[in-house]
Amino acid sequence: MKGGYRFRAVVGVDYVGKKPPDCFQTWNGHSLAYILDEDEQVMDVAIADRLHTEPPTGLASAHGNAAAPKRHRKIARHARKRNRR
């Protein structure tokens, strides 16, 4: 899978009634915690030892995109030019 993306709500393998579903117990060797909504439906999974850490902040588009800083500089240059008038 391409870097920067994440599976959401993939909790196991469903066999469409042929046998009971297999739910993942670990993800890459880490214990999982299931995140449920108010109807007790699975919304997402999280790695249990990372539940209490802060979520990443900042511009998601700038991560892993080599052209982002150049684009930001170009936008800033254009804004300065426009504000000089």
C-alpha positions in Angstrom: 0.0 0.0 0.0 1.3 3.5 -0.8 2.8 5.4 2.1 0.6 8.0 3.8 -2.6 6.0 3.4 -4.3 3.9 6.1 -6.9 1.1 6.1 -10.0 2.2 8.0 -12.5 -0.1 9.5 -10.8 -3.3 8.2 -11.3 -5.6 11.2 -11.1 -9.1 9.7 -12.2 -11.4 7.0 -15.9 -12.2 6.3 -16.7 -15.4 4.6 -20.2 -14.4 3.6 -22.1 -16.8 5.8 -19.9 -19.9 5.0 -18.3 -19.7 8.4 -18.0 -17.1 11.2 -15.8 -14.1 10.4 -12.2 -14.0 11.6 -11.4 -10.7 13.3 -7.8 -9.5 13.5 -6.2 -9.8 17.0 -3.0 -8.1 16.0 -1.8 -5.7 13.3 1.9 -5.9 12.4 2.6 -7.5 15.8 0.7 -5.0 17.9 -2.5 -5.6 19.9 -5.6 -4.0 18.5 -8.4 -2.1 20.1 -11.8 -1.9 18.3 -13.5 1.5 18.2 -17.2 1.2 18.3 -20.0 3.7 17.7 -23.1 4.1 20.0 -24.8 1.2 18.2 -21.8 -1.0 19.0 -20.8 -1.2 15.3 -17.1 -1.3 14.5 -16.0 2.1 13.2 -12.3 1.6 13.2 -9.4 -0.2 14.8 -6.4 1.2 16.6 -3.2 -0.2 17.8 -3.8 -0.5 21.5 -0.4 1.0 22.7 -1.0 4.1 20.5 -4.5 4.9 21.8 -3.3 7.6 24.2 -0.9 9.4 21.9 -1.7 12.7 20.2 -2.9 12.5 16.6 -0.5 14.0 14.0 -1.0 17.6 13.2 -0.2 19.9 10.3 -1.0 19.9 6.6 -1.6 16.3 5.4 -0.9 17.4 1.8 2.6 18.5 2.7 3.7 15.2 4.0 5.5 13.1 1.5 4.9 15.6 -1.3 8.2 17.0 -2.6 6.3 19.7 -4.7 4.4 21.1 -1.7 7.0 23.5 -0.4 7.6 24.9 -3.9 3.8 25.3 -4.4 3.5 27.1 -1.0 6.4 29.5 -1.9 4.7 30.3 -5.3 1.4 31.0 -3.6 3.1 33.3 -1.0 5.0 35.1 -3.7 1.8 35.7 -5.7 0.1 37.0 -2.6 2.9 39.4 -1.8 2.8 40.7 -5.3 -1.0 41.1 -5.2 -0.8 43.0 -1.9 1.8 45.5 -3.2 -0.8 47.1 -5.6 
